[in-house]
Each structure stands twice: as C-alpha cells, then as structure tokens.
C-alpha cells in the first residue's frame, strides 16, 4: 500500500472515531460509542462480548460503561438496560 493511500485510510478512521466521540444521544449526553455500548448492555452482552462486537479493548468498554452510568445517573447495568428499553434505543432487550 502506498504511503498516500495509508494516510488517507488513517484520516478516514480518525474522522470516524472523532464523530463517534461527539455527544449526540439522549438529551445530547451520550456519544455514539456510548449509545452502541448501551444497546449491547440492554441485549445482555458482557463487556468482553461488547468489546469483540465493536472491536474495542475491554478496558475501553468498561470506561464507556462507567461514563454511561455517570452521565445518566444510573447505579448499574440493569438500570442502564431498563433505560435503553424505556427510551426506545432498542426494540427488544432480550435479542
């Protein structure tokens, strides 16, 4: 791969990552990454499963979970899952 093509691909990935880090979710509190993690929490996925599904490190998923709970003033994953269903972010939490 040419250096020019590699640089272009890196820029594309960088812009994608940046756009997922901007607050957009419920009331502008959550990032796209956090919304994706929240949806998978509601689907009863473990941190490891979430990390694998989103191609993230498990430590990154844990950070997102902590941020989600703090931003939404929730105490645990069960409350986060209930919030996700209540807000209509997923159709069926058991899927």
DOFIKE-249653 format. One record per residue: x, y, z of N, C-alpha, C, O, CB in turn; residue in one letter; residue number from 1. Coordinates in steps of 0.001 Angstrom, whole numbers. Glycine has a CB too. Example, Ala and Ser with C-alpha at 12.3 -4.5 7.8 and 13.67 -1.06 7.14 Angstrom:
<rs>
<r n_px="13190" n_py="-5690" n_pz="7800" ca_px="12300" ca_py="-4500" ca_pz="7800" c_px="13200" c_py="-3300" c_pz="7800" o_px="14236" o_py="-3319" o_pz="8465" cb_px="11308" cb_py="-4473" cb_pz="9046" code="A" pos="1"/>
<r n_px="12850" n_py="-2250" n_pz="7080" ca_px="13670" ca_py="-1060" ca_pz="7140" c_px="12900" c_py="30" c_pz="7870" o_px="13409" o_py="1138" o_pz="8039" cb_px="14084" cb_py="-598" cb_pz="5725" code="S" pos="2"/>
</rs>
This chain:
<rs>
<r n_px="848" n_py="-1168" n_pz="0" ca_px="0" ca_py="0" ca_pz="0" c_px="900" c_py="1240" c_pz="0" o_px="1900" o_py="1302" o_pz="716" cb_px="-968" cb_py="-7" cb_pz="1225" code="X" pos="1"/>
<r n_px="532" n_py="2186" n_pz="-790" ca_px="1344" ca_py="3399" ca_pz="-875" c_px="1168" c_py="4245" c_pz="390" o_px="133" o_py="4162" o_pz="1051" cb_px="964" cb_py="4220" cb_pz="-2131" code="X" pos="2"/>
<r n_px="2166" n_py="5050" n_pz="724" ca_px="2058" ca_py="5925" ca_pz="1894" c_px="884" c_py="6900" c_pz="1781" o_px="257" o_py="7236" o_pz="2786" cb_px="3353" cb_py="6701" cb_pz="2083" code="X" pos="3"/>
<r n_px="590" n_py="7349" n_pz="573" ca_px="-525" ca_py="8263" ca_pz="361" c_px="-1848" c_py="7579" c_pz="689" o_px="-2703" o_py="8157" o_pz="1360" cb_px="-533" cb_py="8775" cb_pz="-1087" code="X" pos="4"/>
<r n_px="-2011" n_py="6353" n_pz="216" ca_px="-3238" ca_py="5608" ca_pz="483" c_px="-3356" c_py="5295" c_pz="1974" o_px="-4444" o_py="5395" o_pz="2540" cb_px="-3273" cb_py="4307" cb_pz="-343" code="X" pos="5"/>
<r n_px="-2259" n_py="4922" n_pz="2607" ca_px="-2272" ca_py="4633" ca_pz="4040" c_px="-2687" c_py="5867" c_pz="4836" o_px="-3474" o_py="5765" o_pz="5777" cb_px="-889" cb_py="4143" cb_pz="4503" code="X" pos="6"/>
<r n_px="-2168" n_py="7017" n_pz="4465" ca_px="-2519" ca_py="8263" ca_pz="5154" c_px="-4004" c_py="8573" c_pz="4987" o_px="-4661" o_py="9008" o_pz="5933" cb_px="-1672" cb_py="9433" cb_pz="4620" code="X" pos="7"/>
<r n_px="-4526" n_py="8350" n_pz="3797" ca_px="-5947" ca_py="8612" ca_pz="3544" c_px="-6816" c_py="7682" c_pz="4400" o_px="-7808" o_py="8124" o_pz="4981" cb_px="-6278" cb_py="8427" cb_pz="2034" code="X" pos="8"/>
<r n_px="-6458" n_py="6426" n_pz="4477" ca_px="-7224" ca_py="5464" ca_pz="5273" c_px="-7178" c_py="5851" c_pz="6750" o_px="-8195" o_py="5793" o_pz="7441" cb_px="-6677" cb_py="4029" cb_pz="5074" code="X" pos="9"/>
<r n_px="-6002" n_py="6245" n_pz="7232" ca_px="-5885" ca_py="6659" ca_pz="8631" c_px="-6739" c_py="7891" c_pz="8922" o_px="-7352" o_py="7985" o_pz="9985" cb_px="-4423" cb_py="6944" cb_pz="8979" code="X" pos="10"/>
<r n_px="-6781" n_py="8835" n_pz="7980" ca_px="-7627" ca_py="10023" ca_pz="8158" c_px="-9094" c_py="9634" c_pz="8238" o_px="-9838" o_py="10174" o_pz="9058" cb_px="-7410" cb_py="11021" cb_pz="7008" code="X" pos="11"/>
<r n_px="-9515" n_py="8700" n_pz="7393" ca_px="-10910" ca_py="8250" ca_pz="7400" c_px="-11265" c_py="7600" c_pz="8735" o_px="-12306" o_py="7904" o_pz="9318" cb_px="-11163" cb_py="7262" cb_pz="6248" code="X" pos="12"/>
<r n_px="-10406" n_py="6710" n_pz="9217" ca_px="-10655" ca_py="6076" ca_pz="10500" c_px="-10663" c_py="7092" c_pz="11626" o_px="-11473" o_py="6999" o_pz="12548" cb_px="-9616" cb_py="5009" cb_pz="10771" code="X" pos="13"/>
<r n_px="-9779" n_py="8046" n_pz="11556" ca_px="-9707" ca_py="9075" ca_pz="12576" c_px="-10983" c_py="9908" c_pz="12611" o_px="-11499" o_py="10204" o_pz="13689" cb_px="-8502" cb_py="9970" cb_pz="12337" code="X" pos="14"/>
<r n_px="-11493" n_py="10285" n_pz="11449" ca_px="-12714" ca_py="11088" ca_pz="11414" c_px="-13908" c_py="10280" c_pz="11899" o_px="-14806" o_py="10831" o_pz="12536" cb_px="-12973" cb_py="11611" cb_pz="9998" code="X" pos="15"/>
<r n_px="-13934" n_py="8980" n_pz="11607" ca_px="-15000" ca_py="8126" ca_pz="12099" c_px="-14946" c_py="8059" c_pz="13613" o_px="-15978" o_py="8197" o_pz="14270" cb_px="-14899" cb_py="6720" cb_pz="11491" code="X" pos="16"/>
<r n_px="-13782" n_py="7853" n_pz="14175" ca_px="-13631" ca_py="7787" ca_pz="15628" c_px="-14024" c_py="9111" c_pz="16269" o_px="-14687" o_py="9125" o_pz="17306" cb_px="-12186" cb_py="7422" cb_pz="16006" code="X" pos="17"/>
<r n_px="-13620" n_py="10228" n_pz="15660" ca_px="-13962" ca_py="11540" ca_pz="16192" c_px="-15463" c_py="11746" c_pz="16199" o_px="-16006" o_py="12257" o_pz="17179" cb_px="-13286" cb_py="12638" cb_pz="15383" code="X" pos="18"/>
<r n_px="-16152" n_py="11359" n_pz="15127" ca_px="-17587" ca_py="11579" ca_pz="15055" c_px="-18328" c_py="10728" c_pz="16070" o_px="-19411" o_py="11113" o_pz="16511" cb_px="-18096" cb_py="11285" cb_pz="13658" code="X" pos="19"/>
<r n_px="-17787" n_py="9599" n_pz="16449" ca_px="-18423" ca_py="8737" ca_pz="17441" c_px="-18171" c_py="9246" c_pz="18855" o_px="-18775" o_py="8740" o_pz="19802" cb_px="-17917" cb_py="7301" cb_pz="17303" code="X" pos="20"/>
<r n_px="-17311" n_py="10215" n_pz="19020" ca_px="-16976" ca_py="10738" ca_pz="20337" c_px="-17728" c_py="12014" c_pz="20683" o_px="-17616" o_py="12519" o_pz="21800" cb_px="-15504" cb_py="10990" cb_pz="20420" code="X" pos="21"/>
<r n_px="-18480" n_py="12530" n_pz="19747" ca_px="-19240" ca_py="13754" ca_pz="19981" c_px="-20576" c_py="13423" c_pz="20648" o_px="-21232" o_py="12466" o_pz="20237" cb_px="-19472" cb_py="14516" cb_pz="18654" code="X" pos="22"/>
<r n_px="-20999" n_py="14178" n_pz="21658" ca_px="-22290" ca_py="13926" ca_pz="22304" c_px="-23439" c_py="14079" c_pz="21306" o_px="-23548" o_py="15091" o_pz="20614" cb_px="-22491" cb_py="14883" cb_pz="23494" code="X" pos="23"/>
<r n_px="-24287" n_py="13062" n_pz="21247" ca_px="-25425" ca_py="13116" ca_pz="20334" c_px="-26670" c_py="12488" c_pz="20923" o_px="-27783" o_py="12849" o_pz="20541" cb_px="-25083" cb_py="12433" cb_pz="19042" code="X" pos="24"/>
<r n_px="-26506" n_py="11570" n_pz="21830" ca_px="-27597" ca_py="10716" ca_pz="22299" c_px="-28653" c_py="11449" c_pz="23093" o_px="-28846" o_py="12656" o_pz="22950" cb_px="-27049" cb_py="9619" cb_pz="23128" code="X" pos="25"/>
<r n_px="-29338" n_py="10683" n_pz="23942" ca_px="-30427" ca_py="11252" ca_pz="24734" c_px="-30029" c_py="12562" c_pz="25396" o_px="-29102" o_py="12620" o_pz="26204" cb_px="-30875" cb_py="10262" cb_pz="25789" code="X" pos="26"/>
<r n_px="-30743" n_py="13590" n_pz="25038" ca_px="-30506" ca_py="14943" ca_pz="25557" c_px="-29081" c_py="15415" c_pz="25313" o_px="-28569" o_py="16252" o_pz="26057" cb_px="-30806" cb_py="14992" cb_pz="27043" code="X" pos="27"/>
<r n_px="-28436" n_py="14889" n_pz="24280" ca_px="-27084" ca_py="15307" ca_pz="23940" c_px="-26038" c_py="14896" c_pz="24951" o_px="-24972" o_py="15508" o_pz="25025" cb_px="-27047" cb_py="16770" cb_pz="23779" code="X" pos="28"/>
<r n_px="-26327" n_py="13863" n_pz="25736" ca_px="-25404" ca_py="13448" ca_pz="26789" c_px="-24430" c_py="12365" c_pz="26347" o_px="-23277" o_py="12364" o_pz="26778" cb_px="-26179" cb_py="12962" cb_pz="27973" code="X" pos="29"/>
<r n_px="-24866" n_py="11452" n_pz="25504" ca_px="-24059" ca_py="10283" ca_pz="25167" c_px="-23438" c_py="10391" c_pz="23781" o_px="-24002" o_py="10998" o_pz="22870" cb_px="-24902" cb_py="9030" cb_pz="25250" code="X" pos="30"/>
<r n_px="-22270" n_py="9791" n_pz="23649" ca_px="-21624" ca_py="9721" ca_pz="22340" c_px="-22179" c_py="8518" c_pz="21580" o_px="-22877" o_py="7683" o_pz="22156" cb_px="-20069" cb_py="9623" cb_pz="22483" code="X" pos="31"/>
<r n_px="-21870" n_py="8433" n_pz="20298" ca_px="-22311" ca_py="7277" ca_pz="19519" c_px="-21713" c_py="5986" c_pz="20066" o_px="-22386" o_py="4955" o_pz="20093" cb_px="-21929" cb_py="7450" cb_pz="18045" code="X" pos="32"/>
<r n_px="-20454" n_py="6030" n_pz="20504" ca_px="-19838" ca_py="4851" ca_pz="21121" c_px="-20639" c_py="4419" c_pz="22337" o_px="-20937" o_py="3236" o_pz="22502" cb_px="-18375" cb_py="5139" cb_pz="21519" code="X" pos="33"/>
<r n_px="-20985" n_py="5370" n_pz="23183" ca_px="-21722" ca_py="5052" ca_pz="24400" c_px="-23104" c_py="4503" c_pz="24091" o_px="-23581" o_py="3603" o_pz="24784" cb_px="-21841" cb_py="6280" cb_pz="25280" code="X" pos="34"/>
<r n_px="-23749" n_py="5026" n_pz="23070" ca_px="-25062" ca_py="4513" ca_pz="22673" c_px="-24941" c_py="3073" c_pz="22186" o_px="-25773" o_py="2230" o_pz="22520" cb_px="-25684" cb_py="5401" cb_pz="21572" code="X" pos="35"/>
<r n_px="-23906" n_py="2793" n_pz="21398" ca_px="-23703" ca_py="1422" ca_pz="20922" c_px="-23457" c_py="472" c_pz="22090" o_px="-24000" o_py="-632" o_pz="22119" cb_px="-22524" cb_py="1363" cb_pz="19937" code="X" pos="36"/>
<r n_px="-22648" n_py="896" n_pz="23043" ca_px="-22377" ca_py="76" ca_pz="24223" c_px="-23668" c_py="-125" c_pz="25020" o_px="-23957" o_py="-1232" o_pz="25475" cb_px="-21283" cb_py="732" cb_pz="25111" code="X" pos="37"/>
<r n_px="-24430" n_py="936" n_pz="25184" ca_px="-25688" ca_py="870" ca_pz="25930" c_px="-26665" c_py="-106" c_pz="25282" o_px="-27328" o_py="-876" o_pz="25976" cb_px="-26323" cb_py="2262" cb_pz="26027" code="X" pos="38"/>
<r n_px="-26754" n_py="-77" n_pz="23964" ca_px="-27635" ca_py="-1008" ca_pz="23256" c_px="-27218" c_py="-2452" c_pz="23509" o_px="-28068" o_py="-3325" o_pz="23685" cb_px="-27627" cb_py="-714" cb_pz="21750" code="X" pos="39"/>
<r n_px="-25924" n_py="-2702" n_pz="23527" ca_px="-25439" ca_py="-4066" ca_pz="23764" c_px="-25595" c_py="-4482" c_pz="25226" o_px="-25791" o_py="-5663" o_pz="25515" cb_px="-23975" cb_py="-4180" cb_pz="23351" code="X" pos="40"/>
<r n_px="-25511" n_py="-3536" n_pz="26136" ca_px="-25802" ca_py="-3834" ca_pz="27540" c_px="-27249" c_py="-4305" c_pz="27660" o_px="-27541" o_py="-5285" o_pz="28345" cb_px="-25551" cb_py="-2584" cb_pz="28445" code="X" pos="41"/>
<r n_px="-28144" n_py="-3597" n_pz="26985" ca_px="-29564" ca_py="-3953" ca_pz="27021" c_px="-29821" c_py="-5327" c_pz="26409" o_px="-30810" o_py="-5985" o_pz="26730" cb_px="-30387" cb_py="-2901" cb_pz="26291" code="X" pos="42"/>
<r n_px="-28928" n_py="-5747" n_pz="25531" ca_px="-29053" ca_py="-7072" ca_pz="24915" c_px="-28303" c_py="-8136" c_pz="25714" o_px="-28050" o_py="-9240" o_pz="25234" cb_px="-28530" cb_py="-7039" cb_pz="23476" code="X" pos="43"/>
<r n_px="-27955" n_py="-7767" n_pz="26956" ca_px="-27325" ca_py="-8673" ca_pz="27923" c_px="-25952" c_py="-9182" c_pz="27496" o_px="-25590" o_py="-10322" o_pz="27786" cb_px="-28221" cb_py="-9843" cb_pz="28165" code="X" pos="44"/>
<r n_px="-25202" n_py="-8348" n_pz="26817" ca_px="-23849" ca_py="-8732" ca_pz="26429" c_px="-22874" c_py="-8385" c_pz="27545" o_px="-23053" o_py="-7392" o_pz="28249" cb_px="-23438" cb_py="-8036" cb_pz="25114" code="X" pos="45"/>
<r n_px="-21857" n_py="-9196" n_pz="27700" ca_px="-20810" ca_py="-8920" ca_pz="28684" c_px="-19859" c_py="-7868" c_pz="28111" o_px="-19912" o_py="-7552" o_pz="26923" cb_px="-20034" cb_py="-10227" cb_pz="29063" code="X" pos="46"/>
<r n_px="-18999" n_py="-7337" n_pz="28959" ca_px="-18003" ca_py="-6376" ca_pz="28470" c_px="-17135" c_py="-6997" c_pz="27386" o_px="-16830" o_py="-6343" o_pz="26388" cb_px="-17121" cb_py="-5876" cb_pz="29626" code="X" pos="47"/>
<r n_px="-16737" n_py="-8247" n_pz="27568" ca_px="-15910" ca_py="-8945" ca_pz="26576" c_px="-16668" c_py="-9067" c_pz="25250" o_px="-16093" o_py="-8825" o_pz="24188" cb_px="-15499" cb_py="-10352" cb_pz="27096" code="X" pos="48"/>
<r n_px="-17952" n_py="-9439" n_pz="25299" ca_px="-18750" ca_py="-9567" ca_pz="24084" c_px="-18927" c_py="-8214" c_pz="23394" o_px="-18882" o_py="-8127" o_pz="22167" cb_px="-20116" cb_py="-10175" cb_pz="24409" code="X" pos="49"/>
<r n_px="-19127" n_py="-7175" n_pz="24180" ca_px="-19260" ca_py="-5821" ca_pz="23627" c_px="-17956" c_py="-5409" c_pz="22962" o_px="-17953" o_py="-4877" o_pz="21852" cb_px="-19649" cb_py="-4803" cb_pz="24734" code="X" pos="50"/>
<r n_px="-16855" n_py="-5659" n_pz="23647" ca_px="-15538" ca_py="-5315" ca_pz="23097" c_px="-15318" c_py="-6027" c_pz="21762" o_px="-14861" o_py="-5413" o_pz="20798" cb_px="-14413" cb_py="-5689" cb_pz="24097" code="X" pos="51"/>
<r n_px="-15640" n_py="-7309" n_pz="21707" ca_px="-15473" ca_py="-8069" ca_pz="20465" c_px="-16378" c_py="-7537" c_pz="19355" o_px="-15950" o_py="-7400" o_pz="18209" cb_px="-15765" cb_py="-9550" cb_pz="20710" code="X" pos="52"/>
<r n_px="-17631" n_py="-7239" n_pz="19702" ca_px="-18596" ca_py="-6767" ca_pz="18702" c_px="-18212" c_py="-5410" c_pz="18117" o_px="-18446" o_py="-5149" o_pz="16937" cb_px="-19982" cb_py="-6680" cb_pz="19318" code="X" pos="53"/>
<r n_px="-17623" n_py="-4552" n_pz="18943" ca_px="-17290" ca_py="-3192" ca_pz="18497" c_px="-15809" c_py="-3014" c_pz="18182" o_px="-15360" o_py="-1908" o_pz="17880" cb_px="-17699" cb_py="-2192" cb_pz="19552" code="X" pos="54"/>
<r n_px="-15059" n_py="-4099" n_pz="18252" ca_px="-13605" ca_py="-4056" ca_pz="18004" c_px="-12910" c_py="-3035" c_pz="18903" o_px="-12126" o_py="-2203" o_pz="18447" cb_px="-13324" cb_py="-3722" cb_pz="16530" code="X" pos="55"/>
<r n_px="-13224" n_py="-3125" n_pz="20181" ca_px="-12633" ca_py="-2244" ca_pz="21185" c_px="-11921" c_py="-3102" c_pz="22225" o_px="-12154" o_py="-4307" o_pz="22316" cb_px="-13718" cb_py="-1338" cb_pz="21853" code="X" pos="56"/>
<r n_px="-11063" n_py="-2477" n_pz="22995" ca_px="-10460" ca_py="-3158" ca_pz="24138" c_px="-11507" c_py="-3253" c_pz="25241" o_px="-12367" o_py="-2381" o_pz="25371" cb_px="-9176" cb_py="-2408" cb_pz="24639" code="X" pos="57"/>
<r n_px="-11429" n_py="-4313" n_pz="26029" ca_px="-12384" ca_py="-4474" ca_pz="27121" c_px="-12284" c_py="-3311" c_pz="28112" o_px="-13292" o_py="-2897" o_pz="28684" cb_px="-12148" cb_py="-5810" cb_pz="27844" code="X" pos="58"/>
<r n_px="-11089" n_py="-2791" n_pz="28315" ca_px="-10924" ca_py="-1638" ca_pz="29214" c_px="-11649" c_py="-405" c_pz="28679" o_px="-12159" o_py="403" o_pz="29455" cb_px="-9433" cb_py="-1321" cb_pz="29409" code="X" pos="59"/>
<r n_px="-11696" n_py="-261" n_pz="27364" ca_px="-12425" ca_py="858" ca_pz="26753" c_px="-13914" c_py="706" c_pz="26985" o_px="-14605" o_py="1684" o_pz="27272" cb_px="-12132" cb_py="948" cb_pz="25246" code="X" pos="60"/>
<r n_px="-14412" n_py="-513" n_pz="26863" ca_px="-15826" ca_py="-770" ca_pz="27121" c_px="-16151" c_py="-441" c_pz="28576" o_px="-17174" o_py="185" o_pz="28855" cb_px="-16185" cb_py="-2245" cb_pz="26801" code="X" pos="61"/>
<r n_px="-15299" n_py="-852" n_pz="29492" ca_px="-15521" ca_py="-557" ca_pz="30909" c_px="-15584" c_py="944" c_pz="31140" o_px="-16407" o_py="1427" o_pz="31918" cb_px="-14414" cb_py="-1179" cb_pz="31772" code="X" pos="62"/>
<r n_px="-14705" n_py="1684" n_pz="30456" ca_px="-14710" ca_py="3149" ca_pz="30569" c_px="-16029" c_py="3721" c_pz="30052" o_px="-16614" o_py="4610" o_pz="30671" cb_px="-13521" cb_py="3761" cb_pz="29789" code="X" pos="63"/>
<r n_px="-16492" n_py="3206" n_pz="28916" ca_px="-17771" ca_py="3674" ca_pz="28366" c_px="-18920" c_py="3363" c_pz="29323" o_px="-19805" o_py="4198" o_pz="29514" cb_px="-18038" cb_py="3026" cb_pz="26992" code="X" pos="64"/>
<r n_px="-18917" n_py="2179" n_pz="29924" ca_px="-19977" ca_py="1816" ca_pz="30864" c_px="-19964" c_py="2769" c_pz="32058" o_px="-21017" o_py="3255" o_pz="32471" cb_px="-19810" cb_py="350" cb_pz="31337" code="X" pos="65"/>
<r n_px="-18785" n_py="3038" n_pz="32615" ca_px="-18696" ca_py="3990" ca_pz="33728" c_px="-19230" c_py="5366" c_pz="33317" o_px="-19965" o_py="5999" o_pz="34075" cb_px="-17237" cb_py="4112" cb_pz="34214" code="X" pos="66"/>
<r n_px="-18862" n_py="5822" n_pz="32126" ca_px="-19318" ca_py="7131" ca_pz="31647" c_px="-20839" c_py="7154" c_pz="31469" o_px="-21499" o_py="8125" o_pz="31838" cb_px="-18624" cb_py="7484" cb_pz="30316" code="X" pos="67"/>
<r n_px="-21382" n_py="6083" n_pz="30904" ca_px="-22831" ca_py="5999" ca_pz="30691" c_px="-23558" c_py="6097" c_pz="32034" o_px="-24485" o_py="6892" o_pz="32190" cb_px="-23207" cb_py="4673" cb_pz="29962" code="X" pos="68"/>
<r n_px="-23131" n_py="5287" n_pz="32995" ca_px="-23788" ca_py="5293" ca_pz="34298" c_px="-23700" c_py="6672" c_pz="34953" o_px="-24674" o_py="7144" o_pz="35540" cb_px="-23163" cb_py="4232" cb_pz="35213" code="X" pos="69"/>
<r n_px="-22546" n_py="7311" n_pz="34854" ca_px="-22374" ca_py="8645" ca_pz="35451" c_px="-23246" c_py="9685" c_pz="34745" o_px="-23939" o_py="10466" o_pz="35397" cb_px="-20894" cb_py="9072" cb_pz="35391" code="X" pos="70"/>
<r n_px="-23206" n_py="9690" n_pz="33419" ca_px="-23954" ca_py="10700" ca_pz="32663" c_px="-25461" c_py="10576" c_pz="32851" o_px="-26172" o_py="11581" o_pz="32880" cb_px="-23621" cb_py="10595" cb_pz="31189" code="X" pos="71"/>
<r n_px="-25949" n_py="9340" n_pz="32979" ca_px="-27390" ca_py="9120" ca_pz="33099" c_px="-27838" c_py="8958" c_pz="34551" o_px="-29013" o_py="8710" o_pz="34820" cb_px="-27792" cb_py="7894" cb_pz="32304" code="X" pos="72"/>
<r n_px="-26896" n_py="9098" n_pz="35484" ca_px="-27180" ca_py="8984" ca_pz="36921" c_px="-27829" c_py="7645" c_pz="37248" o_px="-28843" o_py="7575" o_pz="37943" cb_px="-28091" cb_py="10133" cb_pz="37381" code="X" pos="73"/>
<r n_px="-27218" n_py="6588" n_pz="36728" ca_px="-27696" ca_py="5233" ca_pz="36966" c_px="-26711" c_py="4501" c_pz="37864" o_px="-25538" o_py="4867" o_pz="37932" cb_px="-27893" cb_py="4471" cb_pz="35633" code="X" pos="74"/>
<r n_px="-27190" n_py="3461" n_pz="38558" ca_px="-26342" ca_py="2756" ca_pz="39518" c_px="-25693" c_py="1500" c_pz="38952" o_px="-24621" o_py="1104" o_pz="39410" cb_px="-27147" cb_py="2392" cb_pz="40725" code="X" pos="75"/>
<r n_px="-26319" n_py="867" n_pz="37967" ca_px="-25795" ca_py="-410" ca_pz="37493" c_px="-26265" c_py="-709" c_pz="36070" o_px="-27027" o_py="54" o_pz="35477" cb_px="-26219" cb_py="-1538" cb_pz="38435" code="X" pos="76"/>
<r n_px="-25796" n_py="-1829" n_pz="35543" ca_px="-26116" ca_py="-2232" ca_pz="34177" c_px="-27599" c_py="-2523" c_pz="34002" o_px="-28163" o_py="-2262" o_pz="32939" cb_px="-25306" cb_py="-3452" cb_pz="33790" code="X" pos="77"/>
<r n_px="-28234" n_py="-3063" n_pz="35042" ca_px="-29665" ca_py="-3366" ca_pz="34954" c_px="-30461" c_py="-2077" c_pz="34738" o_px="-31376" o_py="-2034" o_pz="33917" cb_px="-30152" cb_py="-4097" cb_pz="36237" code="X" pos="78"/>
<r n_px="-30107" n_py="-1039" n_pz="35475" ca_px="-30774" ca_py="253" ca_pz="35281" c_px="-30480" c_py="817" c_pz="33894" o_px="-31347" o_py="1428" o_pz="33269" cb_px="-30332" cb_py="1254" cb_pz="36363" code="X" pos="79"/>
<r n_px="-29264" n_py="611" n_pz="33423" ca_px="-28899" ca_py="1077" ca_pz="32078" c_px="-29717" c_py="348" c_pz="31021" o_px="-30194" o_py="966" o_pz="30069" cb_px="-27390" cb_py="869" cb_pz="31818" code="X" pos="80"/>
<r n_px="-29884" n_py="-963" n_pz="31182" ca_px="-30683" ca_py="-1743" ca_pz="30229" c_px="-32132" c_py="-1274" c_pz="30240" o_px="-32745" o_py="-1116" o_pz="29185" cb_px="-30609" cb_py="-3249" cb_pz="30559" code="X" pos="81"/>
<r n_px="-32677" n_py="-1054" n_pz="31427" ca_px="-34059" ca_py="-580" ca_pz="31535" c_px="-34210" c_py="791" c_pz="30880" o_px="-35193" o_py="1044" o_pz="30184" cb_px="-34496" cb_py="-515" cb_pz="33014" code="X" pos="82"/>
<r n_px="-33253" n_py="1661" n_pz="31098" ca_px="-33266" ca_py="2991" ca_pz="30480" c_px="-33291" c_py="2873" c_pz="28959" o_px="-34044" o_py="3576" o_pz="28285" cb_px="-32038" cb_py="3812" cb_pz="30930" code="X" pos="83"/>
<r n_px="-32468" n_py="1983" n_pz="28432" ca_px="-32343" ca_py="1805" ca_pz="26992" c_px="-33665" c_py="1374" c_pz="26383" o_px="-34066" o_py="1884" o_pz="25337" cb_px="-31259" cb_py="782" cb_pz="26673" code="X" pos="84"/>
<r n_px="-34340" n_py="445" n_pz="27028" ca_px="-35632" ca_py="-29" ca_pz="26535" c_px="-36677" c_py="1075" c_pz="26677" o_px="-37442" o_py="1335" o_pz="25748" cb_px="-36079" cb_py="-1302" cb_pz="27299" code="X" pos="85"/>
<r n_px="-36706" n_py="1719" n_pz="27836" ca_px="-37680" ca_py="2782" ca_pz="28102" c_px="-37557" c_py="3924" c_pz="27096" o_px="-38565" o_py="4490" o_pz="26672" cb_px="-37500" cb_py="3319" cb_pz="29522" code="X" pos="86"/>
<r n_px="-36326" n_py="4265" n_pz="26714" ca_px="-36095" ca_py="5362" ca_pz="25779" c_px="-36223" c_py="4930" c_pz="24317" o_px="-36104" o_py="5754" o_pz="23410" cb_px="-34723" cb_py="5953" cb_pz="26014" code="X" pos="87"/>
<r n_px="-36465" n_py="3644" n_pz="24092" ca_px="-36664" ca_py="3159" ca_pz="22732" c_px="-35386" c_py="3025" c_pz="21912" o_px="-35430" o_py="3038" o_pz="20682" cb_px="-37595" cb_py="4063" cb_pz="22027" code="X" pos="88"/>
<r n_px="-34253" n_py="2898" n_pz="22590" ca_px="-32985" ca_py="2748" ca_pz="21868" c_px="-32817" c_py="1352" c_pz="21295" o_px="-32045" o_py="1154" o_pz="20357" cb_px="-31819" cb_py="3066" cb_pz="22784" code="X" pos="89"/>
<r n_px="-33535" n_py="378" n_pz="21854" ca_px="-33589" ca_py="-977" ca_pz="21307" c_px="-35034" c_py="-1437" c_pz="21339" o_px="-35816" o_py="-1009" o_pz="22189" cb_px="-32666" cb_py="-1959" cb_pz="22107" code="X" pos="90"/>
<r n_px="-35383" n_py="-2311" n_pz="20406" ca_px="-36746" ca_py="-2813" ca_pz="20351" c_px="-36993" c_py="-3910" c_pz="21378" o_px="-38019" o_py="-3929" o_pz="22059" cb_px="-37051" cb_py="-3328" cb_pz="18964" code="X" pos="91"/>
<r n_px="-36025" n_py="-4826" n_pz="21475" ca_px="-36194" ca_py="-5968" ca_pz="22362" c_px="-34877" c_py="-6217" c_pz="23093" o_px="-33879" o_py="-6597" o_pz="22481" cb_px="-36644" cb_py="-7235" cb_pz="21570" code="X" pos="92"/>
<r n_px="-34886" n_py="-6003" n_pz="24389" ca_px="-33646" ca_py="-6125" ca_pz="25161" c_px="-33128" c_py="-7544" c_pz="25220" o_px="-31953" o_py="-7743" o_pz="25527" cb_px="-33857" cb_py="-5619" cb_pz="26557" code="X" pos="93"/>
<r n_px="-33937" n_py="-8522" n_pz="24943" ca_px="-33501" ca_py="-9921" ca_pz="25046" c_px="-32830" c_py="-10440" c_pz="23795" o_px="-32400" o_py="-11594" o_pz="23775" cb_px="-34667" cb_py="-10793" cb_pz="25365" code="X" pos="94"/>
<r n_px="-32723" n_py="-9641" n_pz="22754" ca_px="-32133" ca_py="-10132" ca_pz="21499" c_px="-30641" c_py="-10073" c_pz="21516" o_px="-29997" o_py="-10449" o_pz="20536" cb_px="-32645" cb_py="-9346" cb_pz="20329" code="X" pos="95"/>
</rs>
